[in-house]
Amino acid sequence: MKVYEKPNALYGTFERKTGPALESTHYCQGCSHGNVHKMIAEALVDFGVQDRTVFVSPVGCAVFGFYYFDTGHIQAAHGRAPAVATGIKRANPNSIVLSYQGDGDLAAIGTAETIHAANRGENITVIFINNAIYGMTGGQMAPTTLIEQHTTTTPGGRVEGIHGNPIRMCEMISTLTAPTYVERVAIGNSKHIMKARKAIRKALQIQIEGRGYSFIEILSTCPSGWKMTPPDARDWMLEHMTKVFPLGVFKDESKAREPGSWDRVIKPFEPEAVGAYLKDFVGATVADPSQSKPQEMHCKFAGFGGQGILTMGLFWAQLAMRAGSKVSWIPSYGPEMRGGTANCQVNIADERIGTPLVEEPTMLAVMNQPSLEKFEAEVVPGGVLLVDTSMVKTAPTRTDIKTVLIPASEMANQMGTSKVANVILLGALTAATDAFPFEYVIKTLPELIKKKSLVEMNIEAFTRGYQYVREQQNG
Ligand SMILES: Cc1ncc(C[n+]2csc(CCOP(=O)(O)OP(=O)(O)O)c2C)c(N)n1
């Protein structure tokens, strides 16, 4: 005798954060969500993947997926389920990830996420519940609402010239190169339901085998939103929706895809990988870390646009990167090409860096008055403040930090161009912090300068800045 029971991937009773535990779901009578939940749960148990499944639920009627599925669970912001699913899958390639979404979520607010996850061929399974309406919020028009269909926001029926036509997601997605399997099924009669079950299982199997992205659209009923009895809703769906959204397979390349070929794993940037990266893209190698690797530093470089502020920070970060440190560099500048404010933040550390932002700099270099006024207070006690005194007319006020004053812009002008003031400051900074050996910078700087005709001048500028501070230090 066949016993029909709740699959183990659904909880026995549905405990809720508030109110009593329920025996049944919150879905309305005749709603398709329940059928589809059961099919998914059965497949997860049959394939033995329940323990490594992460169900990503949408904003919409399926928002409470976590009350029902005894799996990992994340509830995504409206429309973002495929982006969340991408992150989970890439961070945990062994997980089985379902992006479960309604038509409002998937085809309206989340259209971009949907298309791009499909276009990247993420190895995830997207289950698309198309009930032609926004069910959860009371039956507003969705992108898949049929022409002439009455909803609360199209009380006279959807009109092509005003609201556009129903969007056919399977047709759109199947034009993309990456997706492996795209099928539209329906929760109609038992034959349809068996087909839907088969499609869901196939899609999951494809993911389990690492064969790539699947998209299963399920024509579904919403008797409450449509204001019909469950049998009438089923008949209406079969009669009207299947005309606009024909059932069938739109794309199936599952046989042509090698198992495992669509698993995307992000490998952390290990030092060896960084070395290879530099070799491939910059033609340089990582210097011997024991010689040149700097101490941990959190730096801010600030001034006007056009002063070479961003380049100064970039050079500093690249010097550290080539010496084997982990680094981050992030620019911040106004919309003007010249004359606006510009600053950049550089982190240098042995460990991987969590945030590129520098809120408590251990080193601040300023090339104009507003930057000194704005950032001086941020420097941590004991930190270093480097000031281009040609551009800053008031003296720094802090006494608990090490201040280094240098007329960098005037020194640059004496060399014939104000453009090297930033590199003069880099020289000063190197001497003031002892971050890098002088010889290391002289050897590495030429590799960082794209225009070879400018190398000599920059080496000179760096040396001048370095010597200026060393002379001050030696009294
Ligand atoms: C950012 C944001 N915008 C709008 C809403 C309101 N809202 C909640 S559910 C929903 C649409 C749900 O419809 P659908 O995705 O078709 O799922 P169904 O409820 O029909 O299963 C909307 C617009 C929201 N919660 N968040």
The ligand as a Tripos MOL2 file, in Angstrom:
@<TRIPOS>MOLECULE
LIG
   26    27     1     0     0
SMALL
NO_CHARGES

@<TRIPOS>ATOM
      1 C1         10.9550   46.7910   -1.9140 C.3       1 LIG1
      2 C2          9.5310   46.3370   -1.7990 C.ar      1 LIG1
      3 N1          8.6210   46.7790   -2.6780 N.ar      1 LIG1
      4 C3          7.3400   46.3600   -2.6030 C.ar      1 LIG1
      5 C4          6.9700   45.4830   -1.6120 C.ar      1 LIG1
      6 C5          5.5270   45.0380   -1.5150 C.3       1 LIG1
      7 N2          5.3530   43.6550   -1.9950 N.ar      1 LIG1
      8 C6          5.3100   42.6180   -1.1580 C.ar      1 LIG1
      9 S1          5.0540   41.1740   -1.9420 S.2       1 LIG1
     10 C7          4.9750   41.9320   -3.4480 C.ar      1 LIG1
     11 C8          4.7040   41.1890   -4.7240 C.3       1 LIG1
     12 C9          4.4690   39.7760   -4.5380 C.3       1 LIG1
     13 O1          4.0370   39.1940   -5.7210 O.3       1 LIG1
     14 P1          4.7190   37.9450   -6.4040 P.3       1 LIG1
     15 O2          6.1880   38.1320   -6.4470 O.co2     1 LIG1
     16 O3          4.0340   37.7240   -7.6890 O.co2     1 LIG1
     17 O4          4.4640   36.7430   -5.3890 O.3       1 LIG1
     18 P2          3.0950   36.0600   -4.8860 P.3       1 LIG1
     19 O5          2.7550   36.7800   -3.6270 O.co2     1 LIG1
     20 O6          2.0820   36.2380   -5.9580 O.co2     1 LIG1
     21 O7          3.4870   34.6460   -4.6530 O.co2     1 LIG1
     22 C10         5.1490   43.3010   -3.3090 C.ar      1 LIG1
     23 C11         5.1410   44.2750   -4.4270 C.3       1 LIG1
     24 C12         7.9590   45.0360   -0.7040 C.ar      1 LIG1
     25 N3          7.6770   44.1650    0.2710 N.pl3     1 LIG1
     26 N4          9.2160   45.4700   -0.8310 N.ar      1 LIG1
@<TRIPOS>BOND
     1     1     2 1
     2     2     3 ar
     3     2    26 ar
     4     3     4 ar
     5     4     5 ar
     6     5     6 1
     7     5    24 ar
     8     6     7 1
     9     7     8 ar
    10     7    22 ar
    11     8     9 ar
    12     9    10 ar
    13    10    11 1
    14    10    22 ar
    15    11    12 1
    16    12    13 1
    17    13    14 1
    18    14    15 2
    19    14    16 1
    20    14    17 1
    21    17    18 1
    22    18    19 2
    23    18    20 1
    24    18    21 1
    25    22    23 1
    26    24    25 1
    27    24    26 ar
@<TRIPOS>SUBSTRUCTURE
     1 LIG1         1 GROUP 0 **** ****
